[in-house]
Amino acid sequence: MGPVRSLRVGIATLVGCLAAAGVVAGHVRYVTDADQAGDGMAFLAAALTDPVNAAVLGAGGVGVLAAVAGYLRVRPFRRDVEVFRETVTGYADLLPWLLRLGFGLPLVGAGFAGYLFNPVVVPADAGGAVRLFQIALGFALLFGLATRVAALVGLVAYLLTLAAEPLLVYSLEWIPGFLAVALVGSGRPSADDALAEVAAAEGTFYGRVDPVYDAAAWLNRVVEPYERLVPTVVRVGLGVSFAFLGIFEKLLAPEMATSVVAQYRLAEIAPISPELWVLGAGFAELGLGIAIALGAFTRMASLSALGVFTLTLFGLPDDPVLAHIGAFSLASALLITGAGPYALDNRIGATKPSGTADERAAAGDD
């Protein structure tokens, strides 16, 4: 089989796996009524020793490896990737706004709906104060008001809530989200930027009475040297979240995952067993998470993640949209930033950005 044909077969297999994953890969706990996760190890032992399942998964794995090897050898879309990279990199000034929306909106929604960060976490004692806190924090991020402080407060609140509500571990994207907002700041347009301009202008009344301008300027100076790590924080956080969900919501929770297949009659869409649906979704999420976390073909993997989210919204109509906005914004952010520092892309030369060696190292891409 020639490299071009291998590439085509690999891409077709990869698309098929991601399509299956996209329909099943929503947070299983959002759409299922199953009370038991099931015996994950027994499920994997039985499912993986089935000859049909083993053959299909093996073909998928070989196809993915063939696609990667074929792409690295042939590079059929070199110019397309270069133009796409240059275009999305030009959106860098919109990155703070994208992240603020991605985590501000879900916070406001969580406050009005009465849950804590995750739709399945609805404490009985969550009163008006808890709702108001999330709404206020969400609007602070949306308006870009005290953005870095609001993000750090949100991070601490999530971690404290996680200690009391372990199910929040299924919404790990809040950690890289809050960290990324704290690192990148408010950007423009934002209340912080507007107020800072007024406070810094000569002769303004607000500049004489503003109590936080100096402190905000100091915090910005402290954080700015670490802004270059935003792609790394987003990439590792999103990748770990994907891999975690693939393992613990699919592969090790077979009864819950197969109940989704039965609930939405997914076995009628493709003539494969419910077990193979679950295996395909679980391993696709796991592989995609590992690729994103390591920074391997980062923009391509991020596009795949966006495809999974989109298919989830169409395939599982009961899946709450707000629950995925944060992860959606993280994947979109990686399209803009690329892999960033400490990524495998910088070693394998998945694409070869133009520019100086330093620029290429910082681009860490696709």
C-alpha positions as CSV (number, residue, x, y, z in Angstrom):
1,M,0.0,0.0,0.0
2,G,1.5,3.3,-1.1
3,P,1.9,6.3,1.3
4,V,-1.0,8.2,-0.3
5,R,-3.4,5.3,-0.1
6,S,-2.3,4.6,3.5
7,L,-2.9,8.2,4.3
8,R,-6.4,8.0,2.8
9,V,-7.3,4.8,4.6
10,G,-5.9,6.2,7.9
11,I,-7.9,9.4,7.6
12,A,-11.1,7.5,6.8
13,T,-10.7,5.3,9.8
14,L,-9.9,8.2,12.0
15,V,-13.0,10.1,10.9
16,G,-15.1,7.1,11.5
17,C,-13.7,6.6,15.0
18,L,-14.3,10.3,15.8
19,A,-17.8,10.2,14.4
20,A,-18.6,7.3,16.8
21,A,-16.9,9.1,19.6
22,G,-18.7,12.3,18.9
23,V,-22.2,10.8,19.3
24,V,-21.3,8.9,22.5
25,A,-18.7,11.2,23.9
26,G,-20.9,13.7,25.7
27,H,-20.7,13.5,29.4
28,V,-22.5,10.2,30.0
29,R,-23.7,11.3,33.4
30,Y,-25.6,14.2,31.9
31,V,-27.9,12.1,29.8
32,T,-28.2,8.7,31.4
33,D,-30.3,7.4,34.3
34,A,-28.1,4.4,35.0
35,D,-27.2,4.1,38.7
36,Q,-24.3,1.7,38.3
37,A,-21.1,2.2,36.4
38,G,-20.6,-1.6,36.0
39,D,-17.4,-3.7,36.2
40,G,-15.1,-1.9,33.8
41,M,-12.3,-4.4,33.9
42,A,-14.6,-7.4,33.2
43,F,-16.2,-5.4,30.4
44,L,-12.9,-4.6,28.8
45,A,-11.7,-8.2,29.1
46,A,-14.8,-9.6,27.5
47,A,-15.1,-6.9,24.8
48,L,-11.5,-6.8,23.8
49,T,-11.3,-10.6,23.4
50,D,-14.2,-10.6,21.0
51,P,-12.6,-11.2,17.5
52,V,-14.9,-8.7,15.8
53,N,-14.2,-5.9,18.3
54,A,-10.5,-6.7,18.3
55,A,-10.3,-6.6,14.5
56,V,-12.2,-3.3,14.2
57,L,-10.2,-1.6,16.9
58,G,-7.0,-3.0,15.5
59,A,-7.8,-1.7,12.0
60,G,-8.7,1.7,13.5
61,G,-5.4,1.8,15.4
62,V,-3.4,0.8,12.3
63,G,-5.3,3.4,10.2
64,V,-4.5,6.2,12.6
65,L,-0.8,5.3,12.6
66,A,-0.8,5.0,8.8
67,A,-2.5,8.5,8.6
68,V,0.2,10.0,10.9
69,A,3.1,8.3,9.1
70,G,1.6,9.2,5.7
71,Y,1.1,12.8,6.6
72,L,4.6,13.2,7.9
73,R,6.0,11.6,4.8
74,V,3.8,13.2,2.1
75,R,2.6,16.4,3.7
76,P,-0.2,16.8,1.2
77,F,-1.7,20.0,2.7
78,R,1.5,21.9,3.5
79,R,0.3,25.2,1.9
80,D,-3.2,24.9,3.3
81,V,-1.9,24.4,6.8
82,E,0.5,27.3,6.5
83,V,-2.2,29.7,5.4
84,F,-4.6,28.4,8.0
85,R,-2.0,28.8,10.8
86,E,-1.2,32.3,9.7
87,T,-4.9,33.2,9.7
88,V,-5.8,31.8,13.1
89,T,-2.6,33.2,14.7
90,G,-3.9,36.6,13.7
91,Y,-6.8,36.1,16.1
92,A,-4.4,36.2,19.1
93,D,-5.8,39.5,20.4
94,L,-9.2,37.8,20.7
95,L,-7.9,35.0,22.9
96,P,-8.7,36.6,26.3
97,W,-12.2,37.4,25.1
98,L,-12.7,33.9,23.9
99,L,-11.7,32.4,27.2
100,R,-13.7,34.8,29.2
101,L,-16.9,34.0,27.3
102,G,-16.1,30.3,27.4
103,F,-16.1,30.2,31.2
104,G,-18.2,33.2,32.1
105,L,-21.3,32.0,30.3
106,P,-21.3,28.5,32.0
107,L,-20.8,30.2,35.4
108,V,-23.8,32.4,34.9
109,G,-25.8,29.5,33.6
110,A,-24.8,27.3,36.6
111,G,-25.9,30.1,39.0
112,F,-29.3,30.5,37.4
113,A,-29.8,26.7,37.1
114,G,-28.8,26.1,40.7
115,Y,-25.9,23.6,40.2
116,L,-22.2,23.9,41.0
117,F,-20.0,24.0,38.0
118,N,-21.4,20.7,36.7
119,P,-25.1,19.9,36.0
120,V,-24.9,16.7,38.0
121,V,-23.7,18.5,41.1
122,V,-26.8,20.0,42.8
123,P,-26.2,20.2,46.5
124,A,-29.3,20.3,48.6
125,D,-28.0,23.2,50.7
126,A,-27.0,25.3,47.6
127,G,-28.9,28.5,48.5
128,G,-29.1,31.9,47.0
129,A,-25.6,32.9,48.1
130,V,-24.1,30.1,46.0
131,R,-26.1,31.0,43.0
132,L,-25.3,34.7,43.3
133,F,-21.6,33.9,43.7
134,Q,-21.5,32.0,40.4
135,I,-23.6,34.6,38.6
136,A,-21.4,37.5,39.9
137,L,-18.2,35.6,39.1
138,G,-19.5,34.8,35.6
139,F,-20.5,38.4,34.8
140,A,-17.1,39.6,36.1
141,L,-15.4,37.3,33.5
142,L,-17.9,38.3,30.8
143,F,-17.3,42.0,31.3
144,G,-13.6,41.6,32.0
145,L,-13.8,43.2,35.4
146,A,-11.0,42.3,37.8
147,T,-10.4,39.4,35.4
148,R,-7.3,37.8,36.8
149,V,-8.6,38.1,40.4
150,A,-12.0,36.7,39.4
151,A,-10.3,33.7,37.6
152,L,-8.2,32.9,40.7
153,V,-11.2,33.2,42.9
154,G,-13.0,30.8,40.6
155,L,-10.1,28.4,40.6
156,V,-10.0,28.3,44.4
157,A,-13.8,27.9,44.6
158,Y,-13.7,25.0,42.1
159,L,-10.9,23.2,44.0
160,L,-12.7,23.6,47.4
161,T,-16.0,22.4,45.9
162,L,-14.2,19.5,44.3
163,A,-13.0,18.4,47.7
164,A,-16.6,18.2,48.9
165,E,-18.2,17.0,45.6
166,P,-16.0,14.4,44.0
167,L,-18.2,14.2,40.9
168,L,-16.7,17.6,39.8
169,V,-13.7,15.6,38.7
170,Y,-15.7,15.0,35.5
171,S,-15.4,18.8,34.8
172,L,-11.7,19.1,35.0
173,E,-11.7,21.7,32.2
174,W,-12.5,24.4,34.8
175,I,-8.9,24.1,36.1
176,P,-7.1,25.0,32.8
177,G,-9.8,27.4,32.0
178,F,-9.4,29.5,35.1
179,L,-5.6,29.3,35.0
180,A,-5.6,30.4,31.3
181,V,-7.8,33.4,32.1
182,A,-5.6,34.3,35.0
183,L,-2.5,34.1,32.8
184,V,-3.9,35.9,29.7
185,G,-5.8,38.6,31.5
186,S,-8.8,40.6,30.3
187,G,-7.6,41.8,26.9
188,R,-9.8,43.9,24.8
189,P,-12.7,44.7,24.9
190,S,-13.0,44.6,28.7
191,A,-13.9,46.7,31.6
192,D,-10.4,46.4,32.9
193,D,-8.9,47.9,29.8
194,A,-11.4,50.8,29.7
195,L,-10.9,51.6,33.4
196,A,-7.2,51.4,33.2
197,E,-7.1,53.8,30.3
198,V,-9.3,56.3,32.2
199,A,-7.2,55.9,35.4
200,A,-3.9,56.4,33.5
201,A,-5.1,59.5,31.6
202,E,-3.9,62.8,33.0
203,G,-6.4,65.0,34.7
204,T,-9.3,62.5,35.1
205,F,-11.3,62.4,38.3
206,Y,-11.4,58.6,38.3
207,G,-7.6,58.5,38.0
208,R,-7.4,60.4,41.3
209,V,-9.8,58.2,43.2
210,D,-9.3,54.8,41.6
211,P,-8.3,52.4,44.4
212,V,-7.0,49.4,42.4
213,Y,-5.1,50.7,39.4
214,D,-1.7,50.4,40.9
215,A,-2.4,47.0,42.4
216,A,-3.8,45.8,39.1
217,A,-0.7,47.1,37.3
218,W,1.5,45.2,39.8
219,L,-0.4,42.0,39.3
220,N,-0.1,42.3,35.5
221,R,3.6,42.8,35.7
222,V,4.0,39.7,37.9
223,V,1.9,37.5,35.6
224,E,2.9,38.7,32.2
225,P,6.2,36.6,32.0
226,Y,4.1,33.5,32.3
227,E,1.6,34.3,29.6
228,R,3.6,32.3,27.1
229,L,2.5,29.2,29.1
230,V,-1.2,29.7,28.2
231,P,-1.1,27.2,25.3
232,T,0.6,24.6,27.5
233,V,-1.8,25.0,30.3
234,V,-4.8,24.8,27.9
235,R,-3.3,21.8,26.0
236,V,-2.4,19.7,29.0
237,G,-5.6,20.5,30.9
238,L,-7.9,19.8,27.9
239,G,-6.0,16.6,27.0
240,V,-6.1,15.2,30.5
241,S,-9.8,16.0,30.7
242,F,-10.5,14.2,27.5
243,A,-8.4,11.1,28.5
244,F,-10.0,11.0,31.9
245,L,-13.5,11.0,30.4
246,G,-12.6,8.3,27.9
247,I,-11.4,6.0,30.6
248,F,-13.7,6.7,33.6
249,E,-17.0,7.6,31.8
250,K,-16.7,5.1,28.9
251,L,-14.2,2.2,29.3
252,L,-14.6,1.8,33.1
253,A,-18.3,2.7,33.2
254,P,-19.7,0.2,30.7
255,E,-23.3,0.0,32.0
256,M,-23.7,3.8,32.0
257,A,-22.1,4.1,28.5
258,T,-24.1,1.3,26.9
259,S,-27.3,2.7,28.4
260,V,-26.6,5.9,26.3
261,V,-26.3,3.7,23.2
262,A,-29.6,2.0,24.0
263,Q,-31.3,5.3,25.0
264,Y,-30.5,7.0,21.7
265,R,-30.7,3.8,19.6
266,L,-27.2,4.3,18.3
267,A,-26.9,0.7,17.3
268,E,-29.4,1.5,14.6
269,I,-27.2,4.2,13.2
270,A,-24.3,1.8,12.6
271,P,-24.6,-2.0,12.6
272,I,-22.1,-2.5,15.4
273,S,-22.6,-3.8,18.9
274,P,-23.2,-1.5,21.9
275,E,-19.9,-2.7,23.3
276,L,-18.0,-1.6,20.2
277,W,-19.7,1.8,20.3
278,V,-18.4,2.2,23.9
279,L,-14.9,1.0,23.0
280,G,-14.7,3.2,20.0
281,A,-15.8,6.3,21.9
282,G,-13.6,5.5,24.9
283,F,-10.4,4.8,23.0
284,A,-11.0,7.7,20.6
285,E,-11.3,10.1,23.5
286,L,-8.3,8.6,25.2
287,G,-6.2,8.8,22.1
288,L,-7.3,12.3,21.3
289,G,-6.7,13.4,24.9
290,I,-3.2,12.0,24.9
291,A,-2.4,13.7,21.5
292,I,-3.6,17.1,22.8
293,A,-1.8,16.7,26.1
294,L,1.5,15.9,24.5
295,G,1.0,18.5,21.8
296,A,1.0,16.1,18.8
297,F,-0.6,17.7,15.7
298,T,-2.2,20.1,18.1
299,R,-4.4,22.1,15.8
300,M,-5.6,19.0,13.9
301,A,-6.4,17.4,17.3
302,S,-8.2,20.5,18.4
303,L,-10.3,20.5,15.3
304,S,-11.1,16.9,16.0
305,A,-12.1,17.8,19.5
306,L,-14.4,20.5,18.2
307,G,-15.9,17.9,15.9
308,V,-16.6,15.6,18.8
309,F,-18.3,18.4,20.7
310,T,-20.4,19.4,17.7
311,L,-21.5,15.8,17.0
312,T,-22.4,15.4,20.7
313,L,-24.7,18.4,20.6
314,F,-26.5,17.0,17.5
315,G,-26.4,13.3,18.5
316,L,-27.4,13.7,22.2
317,P,-30.1,16.3,22.3
318,D,-30.5,16.0,26.1
319,D,-26.9,16.9,26.7
320,P,-26.7,20.4,28.2
321,V,-25.0,22.8,25.9
322,L,-23.6,25.0,28.6
323,A,-21.8,22.1,30.1
324,H,-19.5,21.9,27.0
325,I,-18.8,25.6,26.4
326,G,-15.7,25.7,28.5
327,A,-14.1,22.7,26.8
328,F,-15.2,24.1,23.4
329,S,-13.5,27.4,24.2
330,L,-10.3,25.6,25.2
331,A,-10.1,23.6,21.9
332,S,-10.8,26.9,20.0
333,A,-8.0,28.6,21.9
334,L,-5.6,26.0,20.8
335,L,-6.4,26.7,17.2
336,I,-5.2,30.2,17.8
337,T,-2.2,29.5,19.9
338,G,-0.9,26.2,18.6
339,A,0.9,23.8,20.9
340,G,3.1,26.3,22.7
341,P,6.2,25.4,24.7
342,Y,7.0,21.8,25.8
343,A,5.1,20.1,23.0
344,L,5.9,17.1,20.9
345,D,5.1,19.2,17.8
346,N,8.3,21.2,18.4
347,R,10.3,17.9,18.1
348,I,8.6,16.0,15.3
349,G,8.2,19.0,13.0
350,A,4.6,18.2,12.2
351,T,4.6,21.4,10.3
352,K,7.5,23.7,9.7
353,P,6.5,27.3,10.6
354,S,8.4,30.0,8.8
355,G,10.4,32.5,10.8
356,T,13.3,32.4,13.2
357,A,14.2,29.4,15.4
358,D,12.7,31.1,18.4
359,E,9.5,31.8,16.6
360,R,9.3,28.2,15.5
361,A,9.9,27.0,19.1
362,A,7.1,29.3,20.3
363,A,4.7,28.3,17.6
364,G,4.8,24.6,18.5
365,D,2.3,23.5,15.9
366,D,0.1,21.0,14.2
